[in-house]
């Protein structure tokens, strides 16, 4: 069986980490700068597997062409998989992911955004570089004693909660499947979203993007929030209705926002657009707010995370080519990693 892998949306840091780890696997990897789309899918011809990222468009048309070109497995080098049409993939092509790479990386980035917004570090940095040492307008607040509302309590959220508990913060959490044992040992309290919105000084999103969580933060949710709330999103862009967020920022209901993701990020994030006009009016408006920080989906970007991503992704390909059980395969029927009692997949 061919061990050739087409690697899409390739960046220098990807190539460095994957080439280093691939010394232990021996795959034949070809790197492409282009994202995987209906226009670029022909590049996958002759490859047994493709490796893709969050902004590659794995729609029905792409899947049809991948199958026609003989591609048998799609390896997502990320945890999220909302960019894959699993209905189209079912019984035609296998899809694997990296369920966890470094929850610490994302949690620590969320905290960095909180602290930057709170203490106005971005504004202070620009001032002092220009010789302005005034501290007027840089007022922050003590994190100690404040309340953080955490939406989702998976691995990343639990790392974040540990850090915020170290600050002496009170923790409220929402999860459709609350872990009361975890709550008891950490001293947090599970509440419904309305209570979390109304009682939190900082709200941080750590849930997957599903039909139920799409636009979780919308006008109705924002109206329930405490005036001046800080919102942090290191999850998925479409968890937030960005137009509603802008309205909340303009009214002052939202005091600040830290966004590592954006609902229409695929045309901009990970690319150098510094010489271009930003045609996305919503993104351009976001970037004008002094109390908003936008980073380019970089929360995962640590040396440890990149190595873990490469090891798991190539491990997934190794499992497939060896003909064994795919521990990190995503199943359309289950809409998650499919684990059956008898060890078989759904297909």
C-alpha positions as CSV (number, residue, x, y, z in Angstrom):
1,X,0.0,0.0,0.0
2,X,1.2,3.5,-0.8
3,X,2.4,5.6,2.1
4,X,2.3,8.9,0.2
5,X,0.6,11.8,2.0
6,X,-0.4,15.1,0.6
7,X,-0.1,17.8,3.2
8,X,-2.3,20.9,2.6
9,X,-2.2,24.4,3.9
10,X,1.5,23.9,4.8
11,X,3.4,26.4,6.8
12,X,7.1,26.5,7.7
13,X,6.4,25.5,11.3
14,X,4.3,22.5,10.1
15,X,7.0,21.2,7.9
16,X,9.7,21.5,10.6
17,X,7.7,19.6,13.2
18,X,6.4,17.0,10.8
19,X,9.7,16.4,9.1
20,X,11.4,15.9,12.5
21,X,8.7,13.4,13.8
22,X,8.5,11.7,10.4
23,X,12.1,10.4,10.9
24,X,10.4,7.8,13.1
25,X,7.6,7.0,10.6
26,X,9.1,7.2,7.1
27,X,6.1,8.5,5.2
28,X,6.5,10.1,1.8
29,X,5.1,13.6,2.5
30,X,4.5,16.3,-0.2
31,X,3.8,19.7,1.2
32,X,1.4,22.1,-0.5
33,X,0.9,25.8,0.4
34,X,-2.7,25.7,-0.9
35,X,-5.7,24.9,1.3
36,X,-7.7,21.8,0.3
37,X,-10.7,23.1,-1.7
38,X,-12.7,22.0,-4.8
39,X,-10.2,24.0,-6.8
40,X,-7.1,22.3,-5.4
41,X,-8.3,18.8,-4.7
42,X,-6.6,17.5,-7.9
43,X,-3.3,18.0,-6.1
44,X,-4.2,14.9,-4.1
45,X,-4.1,12.6,-7.1
46,X,-1.7,9.7,-6.5
47,X,-1.7,10.0,-2.8
48,X,-3.2,7.5,-0.3
49,X,-3.8,10.0,2.4
50,X,-4.3,13.8,2.8
51,X,-3.4,15.8,5.9
52,X,-5.5,18.9,6.5
53,X,-6.1,21.7,9.0
54,X,-9.0,23.8,10.3
55,X,-9.5,26.0,7.3
56,X,-9.4,23.3,4.6
57,X,-12.9,22.8,3.1
58,X,-13.7,19.1,3.3
59,X,-17.1,19.4,1.6
60,X,-19.0,16.8,-0.4
61,X,-17.4,17.8,-3.7
62,X,-13.9,17.6,-2.2
63,X,-14.7,14.2,-0.7
64,X,-16.1,12.9,-4.0
65,X,-12.9,14.0,-5.8
66,X,-10.6,12.6,-3.1
67,X,-12.3,9.2,-3.4
68,X,-12.1,9.3,-7.2
69,X,-8.3,10.1,-6.9
70,X,-7.8,7.0,-4.8
71,X,-7.4,8.8,-1.4
72,X,-8.4,6.5,1.4
73,X,-7.9,8.5,4.6
74,X,-8.1,12.1,5.7
75,X,-5.9,13.0,8.6
76,X,-7.0,16.2,10.4
77,X,-4.0,17.7,12.3
78,X,-6.4,19.4,14.8
79,X,-9.1,18.6,17.3
80,X,-12.1,20.3,15.6
81,X,-13.8,18.7,12.6
82,X,-16.7,21.0,11.8
83,X,-15.2,21.7,8.4
84,X,-15.8,18.1,7.3
85,X,-19.0,16.8,5.6
86,X,-19.2,13.5,7.4
87,X,-22.4,12.5,5.7
88,X,-20.6,12.6,2.4
89,X,-17.6,10.8,3.9
90,X,-19.5,8.0,5.5
91,X,-18.5,4.6,4.1
92,X,-16.3,6.2,1.5
93,X,-13.3,7.6,3.2
94,X,-11.8,7.4,6.7
95,X,-11.3,10.6,8.8
96,X,-9.0,10.9,11.8
97,X,-8.2,13.8,14.1
98,X,-5.9,14.8,17.0
99,X,-8.3,14.8,20.0
100,X,-5.7,16.5,22.3
101,X,-2.3,18.0,21.6
102,X,-1.6,20.5,24.4
103,X,-4.5,21.8,26.5
104,X,-2.0,23.9,28.4
105,X,-1.1,25.8,25.2
106,X,-4.7,26.9,24.5
107,X,-5.5,27.6,28.2
108,X,-2.4,29.7,28.7
109,X,-3.1,31.7,25.6
110,X,-6.6,32.4,27.0
111,X,-5.1,33.7,30.2
112,X,-2.6,35.8,28.2
113,X,-5.5,37.4,26.4
114,X,-7.3,38.0,29.7
115,X,-4.3,39.7,31.3
116,X,-3.5,41.7,28.3
117,X,-7.0,43.1,28.0
118,X,-7.4,43.6,31.8
119,X,-4.1,45.5,32.3
120,X,-4.0,47.1,28.9
121,X,-0.6,45.7,28.1
122,X,-1.1,46.1,24.3
123,X,-1.8,49.8,24.8
124,X,1.0,50.3,27.3
125,X,3.5,48.6,24.9
126,X,2.6,50.9,22.1
127,X,2.8,54.0,24.3
128,X,6.2,53.4,25.8
129,X,7.7,52.6,22.4
130,X,6.7,56.1,21.4
131,X,8.1,57.7,24.6
132,X,4.7,58.1,26.2
133,X,5.0,56.9,29.8
134,X,1.5,58.1,31.0
135,X,-0.6,55.5,32.7
136,X,-3.9,57.4,32.3
137,X,-6.5,55.0,30.8
138,X,-4.6,51.9,31.7
139,X,-6.8,51.0,34.8
140,X,-7.4,47.3,35.3
141,X,-8.9,45.2,38.0
142,X,-7.7,42.5,40.5
143,X,-8.4,39.0,39.1
144,X,-8.6,37.8,42.8
145,X,-12.2,37.5,43.9
146,X,-13.7,37.9,40.5
147,X,-15.9,35.4,38.8
148,X,-15.0,33.5,35.7
149,X,-17.7,31.7,33.7
150,X,-16.3,28.7,31.7
151,X,-18.4,27.3,28.9
152,X,-17.4,23.6,28.5
153,X,-15.3,21.7,30.9
154,X,-13.1,19.5,28.7
155,X,-9.3,19.2,29.0
156,X,-8.5,22.8,27.9
157,X,-11.1,24.3,30.2
158,X,-9.8,22.3,33.1
159,X,-6.2,23.6,32.6
160,X,-7.6,27.1,32.4
161,X,-9.7,26.6,35.6
162,X,-6.6,25.5,37.5
163,X,-4.8,28.6,36.5
164,X,-7.7,30.9,37.3
165,X,-8.1,29.2,40.7
166,X,-4.5,30.1,41.3
167,X,-5.5,33.7,40.8
168,X,-8.1,33.3,43.5
169,X,-11.1,33.5,41.2
170,X,-14.5,32.1,41.7
171,X,-15.4,29.6,38.9
172,X,-18.9,29.0,37.4
173,X,-19.1,26.4,34.6
174,X,-21.7,25.2,32.1
175,X,-21.5,21.9,30.4
176,X,-24.4,19.8,29.0
177,X,-22.8,16.8,30.8
178,X,-21.6,18.2,34.1
179,X,-19.0,16.3,36.0
180,X,-20.0,16.8,39.6
181,X,-17.1,14.8,41.0
182,X,-14.7,17.2,39.2
183,X,-16.7,20.2,40.5
184,X,-16.5,18.9,44.1
185,X,-12.7,18.4,43.9
186,X,-12.0,21.8,42.3
187,X,-14.6,23.9,44.1
188,X,-16.4,25.1,41.0
189,X,-20.2,25.3,40.5
190,X,-22.1,24.1,37.5
191,X,-24.9,26.5,36.5
192,X,-27.2,27.1,33.6
193,X,-26.0,29.5,30.9
194,X,-28.3,32.4,32.0
195,X,-26.8,32.4,35.5
196,X,-23.3,32.1,34.1
197,X,-23.9,35.1,31.8
198,X,-25.3,37.2,34.5
199,X,-22.7,36.5,37.3
200,X,-19.4,36.4,35.4
201,X,-16.8,39.1,35.1
202,X,-15.0,37.0,32.4
203,X,-16.6,34.4,30.1
204,X,-14.3,32.0,28.3
205,X,-15.6,29.6,25.6
206,X,-14.2,26.0,25.5
207,X,-16.9,24.0,23.8
208,X,-17.0,22.4,20.3
209,X,-18.9,23.9,17.4
210,X,-22.2,22.0,16.9
211,X,-25.6,23.0,15.7
212,X,-26.5,23.5,19.4
213,X,-23.5,25.8,20.1
214,X,-23.5,27.8,16.8
215,X,-23.9,31.5,17.8
216,X,-24.1,30.6,21.5
217,X,-23.1,34.1,22.2
218,X,-25.8,36.2,20.5
219,X,-27.9,39.3,21.2
220,X,-30.1,37.4,23.7
221,X,-27.1,36.0,25.6
222,X,-25.3,39.4,25.6
223,X,-28.4,41.1,27.1
224,X,-28.1,38.7,30.0
225,X,-24.5,39.5,30.7
226,X,-23.1,41.7,33.4
227,X,-22.2,45.2,32.1
228,X,-18.5,45.4,31.2
229,X,-18.0,41.6,30.9
230,X,-14.8,40.3,29.2
231,X,-15.4,37.6,26.6
232,X,-12.6,35.2,25.5
233,X,-12.9,32.8,22.6
234,X,-10.1,30.3,21.8
235,X,-12.6,27.7,20.6
236,X,-14.4,28.1,17.3
237,X,-15.3,31.4,15.6
238,X,-18.9,30.6,15.0
239,X,-19.6,30.2,18.7
240,X,-20.0,34.0,18.6
241,X,-22.3,36.1,16.5
242,X,-19.7,38.7,15.6
243,X,-22.3,41.4,14.6
244,X,-24.0,41.0,18.0
245,X,-20.6,41.1,19.7
246,X,-19.8,44.5,17.9
247,X,-23.2,45.8,19.1
248,X,-22.3,44.8,22.6
249,X,-18.9,46.5,22.5
250,X,-20.4,49.7,21.1
251,X,-23.1,49.8,23.9
252,X,-20.6,49.0,26.6
253,X,-22.4,45.8,27.7
254,X,-19.2,44.0,26.6
255,X,-16.2,45.6,28.2
256,X,-13.5,43.8,26.2
257,X,-13.0,40.8,24.0
258,X,-10.1,38.5,23.2
259,X,-10.6,36.4,20.0
260,X,-8.2,33.8,18.7
261,X,-10.8,32.6,16.3
262,X,-13.3,34.4,14.0
263,X,-16.3,32.9,12.2
264,X,-15.1,34.0,8.7
265,X,-11.4,33.5,9.4
266,X,-10.5,31.2,6.5
267,X,-9.6,34.0,4.1
268,X,-7.3,35.7,6.5
269,X,-6.0,33.7,9.4
270,X,-2.6,32.1,8.9
271,X,-1.9,34.4,6.0
272,X,0.1,37.7,5.6
273,X,-2.5,40.2,4.4
274,X,-0.5,43.3,5.6
275,X,-0.3,44.7,2.0
276,X,-4.0,44.2,1.3
277,X,-7.2,46.0,2.2
278,X,-9.4,43.9,4.5
279,X,-12.5,43.4,2.5
280,X,-14.4,41.8,5.4
281,X,-16.2,44.8,6.9
282,X,-17.0,42.9,10.1
283,X,-13.4,41.9,10.8
284,X,-12.2,45.4,9.9
285,X,-14.6,46.9,12.4
286,X,-13.4,44.5,15.1
287,X,-9.9,45.6,14.6
288,X,-10.7,49.2,15.3
289,X,-11.7,48.6,18.9
290,X,-9.0,49.4,21.5
291,X,-10.6,46.9,23.9
292,X,-10.5,44.0,21.4
293,X,-7.5,41.7,20.8
294,X,-7.6,39.5,17.8
295,X,-4.9,36.8,17.3
296,X,-4.7,34.6,14.3
297,X,-5.8,31.2,15.7
298,X,-2.4,30.8,17.4
299,X,-3.5,29.5,20.8
300,X,-2.2,26.0,19.9
301,X,1.2,27.3,18.7
302,X,3.8,26.0,21.1
303,X,6.7,23.7,20.4
304,X,5.1,20.9,22.6
305,X,1.8,21.1,20.9
306,X,3.3,21.0,17.4
307,X,5.3,17.9,18.2
308,X,2.2,16.2,19.8
309,X,0.1,17.1,16.7
310,X,2.7,15.6,14.4
311,X,3.1,12.5,16.4
312,X,-0.6,11.8,16.7
313,X,-1.4,12.7,13.1
314,X,1.3,10.4,11.7
315,X,0.4,7.8,14.3
316,X,-3.1,7.9,12.9
317,X,-1.8,7.3,9.4
318,X,0.4,4.5,10.6
319,X,-2.6,2.7,12.2
320,X,-4.6,3.1,8.9
321,X,-1.8,1.8,6.7
322,X,-1.2,-1.1,9.1
323,X,-4.9,-2.1,8.7
324,X,-5.6,-1.8,12.4
325,X,-8.3,-0.2,14.5
326,X,-8.2,3.6,14.1
327,X,-8.4,5.0,17.7
328,X,-8.9,8.6,16.6
329,X,-11.3,8.0,13.7
330,X,-14.5,10.2,13.6
331,X,-17.7,8.4,12.8
332,X,-20.7,10.1,11.1
333,X,-23.2,8.0,13.0
334,X,-21.6,8.8,16.3
335,X,-20.4,12.3,15.4
336,X,-17.3,11.6,17.6
337,X,-14.6,9.0,17.9
338,X,-16.5,5.8,17.3
339,X,-15.8,3.2,20.0
340,X,-17.9,0.0,19.9
341,X,-17.8,-2.6,22.6
342,X,-16.6,-5.2,20.2
343,X,-13.8,-3.0,19.0
344,X,-15.3,-2.5,15.5
345,X,-16.1,0.7,13.8
346,X,-19.5,1.5,12.4
347,X,-18.1,0.7,8.9
